């Protein structure tokens, strides 16, 4: 993804009320306070991506974004496939090592692993 697309992705998330912050290629936050610096302020986001045009888009999980992300690594993929109907994520992303199952406004219940 090119620099403009990364910035535009961050701005689109923010426009939908999801705070973002810039991360390096190692996924470490680039701001002094990491995920605590996440914002929906478009001016701040433009400034970050002007300073770090190659920054990956970080999103805090939990109360800040109302998102729950389950990171399924290669050892857990078979378990996730078996339990997929019960998991029912709102969306998922294929990562270099597995999947990210993404839930919005997650229900208050337990899934036993």
C-alpha positions as CSV (number, residue, x, y, z in Angstrom):
1,X,0.0,0.0,0.0
2,X,1.4,3.4,-0.9
3,X,1.8,6.3,1.5
4,X,-1.3,8.2,0.3
5,X,-3.4,5.0,0.6
6,X,-2.1,4.5,4.2
7,X,-3.0,8.0,5.1
8,X,-6.4,7.8,3.4
9,X,-7.1,4.5,5.3
10,X,-6.3,6.2,8.6
11,X,-8.5,9.2,7.7
12,X,-11.4,7.0,6.7
13,X,-11.3,5.1,9.9
14,X,-11.2,8.3,11.9
15,X,-14.1,9.7,9.9
16,X,-16.1,6.7,11.1
17,X,-15.2,7.4,14.7
18,X,-12.4,4.9,15.0
19,X,-9.2,6.4,16.5
20,X,-5.9,5.7,14.8
21,X,-2.1,6.1,15.4
22,X,1.0,5.5,13.3
23,X,3.1,2.4,13.6
24,X,6.5,1.4,12.1
25,X,7.1,-1.7,10.0
26,X,7.6,-3.7,13.2
27,X,4.1,-2.6,14.3
28,X,5.5,-0.6,17.2
29,X,3.7,2.7,17.7
30,X,5.7,5.7,16.5
31,X,4.1,8.3,18.9
32,X,5.5,8.9,22.4
33,X,2.5,7.3,24.1
34,X,1.6,4.6,21.6
35,X,-2.0,3.6,21.3
36,X,-2.9,6.3,24.0
37,X,-2.1,8.9,21.3
38,X,-4.8,7.5,19.0
39,X,-7.1,10.1,17.6
40,X,-9.9,10.8,15.2
41,X,-8.6,14.4,14.6
42,X,-7.9,14.6,10.8
43,X,-5.3,17.4,11.2
44,X,-3.3,15.3,13.6
45,X,-3.5,12.3,11.3
46,X,-2.4,14.3,8.3
47,X,0.5,15.6,10.2
48,X,1.6,12.1,11.4
49,X,1.4,10.7,7.9
50,X,3.3,13.7,6.5
51,X,6.0,13.0,9.0
52,X,5.9,9.2,8.6
53,X,4.4,8.6,5.2
54,X,5.1,4.9,5.3
55,X,3.4,4.4,8.7
56,X,1.1,1.5,9.2
57,X,-2.3,2.3,10.6
58,X,-2.7,1.3,14.2
59,X,-6.1,1.0,15.9
60,X,-6.5,0.7,19.7
61,X,-8.8,-2.1,20.6
62,X,-11.3,-2.2,23.5
63,X,-13.3,0.8,24.7
64,X,-11.5,3.4,22.5
65,X,-12.6,1.8,19.2
66,X,-15.3,-0.7,20.4
67,X,-13.3,-3.3,18.5
68,X,-12.1,-6.7,19.7
69,X,-9.4,-8.4,17.6
70,X,-8.5,-12.1,18.0
71,X,-5.1,-12.9,16.5
72,X,-5.1,-16.5,15.2
73,X,-1.6,-17.8,14.6
74,X,-0.8,-20.9,12.5
75,X,-1.2,-23.2,15.5
76,X,-4.8,-22.0,16.0
77,X,-6.1,-21.9,12.5
78,X,-7.5,-25.4,12.6
79,X,-9.3,-24.6,15.9
80,X,-10.7,-21.4,14.4
81,X,-11.9,-23.2,11.3
82,X,-13.8,-25.7,13.4
83,X,-15.4,-23.0,15.6
84,X,-15.9,-20.4,12.8
85,X,-19.8,-20.4,13.1
86,X,-19.6,-19.7,16.8
87,X,-16.9,-17.0,16.3
88,X,-18.9,-15.1,13.7
89,X,-16.5,-12.1,13.3
90,X,-17.7,-8.9,11.6
91,X,-14.7,-9.2,9.3
92,X,-11.3,-10.9,9.1
93,X,-7.9,-10.1,7.7
94,X,-5.4,-12.6,6.5
95,X,-2.0,-11.7,8.1
96,X,1.5,-12.9,7.3
97,X,1.2,-15.6,10.0
98,X,-2.6,-16.3,10.3
99,X,-5.8,-14.3,10.7
100,X,-7.2,-11.3,12.6
101,X,-10.8,-11.9,13.5
102,X,-12.5,-8.5,14.1
103,X,-15.6,-7.9,16.1
104,X,-17.4,-4.6,16.5
105,X,-19.4,-4.0,19.7
106,X,-18.5,-7.4,21.0
107,X,-21.1,-9.1,23.1
108,X,-20.3,-9.7,26.8
109,X,-19.8,-13.5,26.8
110,X,-17.0,-16.0,27.0
111,X,-15.7,-18.2,24.2
112,X,-13.6,-21.0,25.7
113,X,-10.5,-21.9,23.9
